Amino acid sequence: WHDSDEPFWIGAVLSMLLFTFTITVSICMANGGVRNYVSGLKMRASMMALIFEKSTKMAGTGAQTTGQIVNYMSSDSQRFPESCMMTNHMIMTPIWLSLAMAQLVYLMGASGLLGTAIMVLGLASNKRLWKILKRVRTEQMRNTDGRIMLVNEALAGIRVLKQCDPTTALQSALRFV
């Protein structure tokens, strides 16, 4: 296992440096992820406050139902923390991929280029899958908005029926007689 003329301590120092580097990178990535998520939560809270403020100003106009406003505040504003996390990945992924591809080609030569080509084809298929997922998510949000509007309409109808219930009016009139 030890064919080289190098002293043992050089291998030990290099392995300790590699271990230290790996731990440092893990800590920095975790810290960056937490900071990104916290900034996303702050943006989400700001967006929810702005939606609430605008909805209170537009409350009398009937432009949007309560269900739509709640939907905006819950599901649509959740995209801010997710986008902050994705921004970190969008910045770091090309760097990590280029380093990995360079090491792969250096270590394996021409066969490493084949692995790189397969990885690029995988990225193209991922792009297609993300477009399909975006279409499905948009349709899902449209369906959710439709369900919320339908439930709000049903609740408004129930309120009207309760207010215009002739049996209650008749019973209260008979009590006074």
Secondary structure, DSSP 8 states (H G I E B T S, - for coil): ---SSS-HHHHHHHHHHHHHHHHHHHHHHHHHHHHHHHHHHHHHHHHHHHHHHHHHHTTTTTSS-HHHHHHIIIIITTHHHHHHHHHHHHHHHHHHHHHHHHHHHHHHTHHHHHHHHHHHHHHHHHHHHHHHHHHHHHHHHHHHHHHHHHHHHHHHHHHHHHHT-HHHHHHHHHHH-
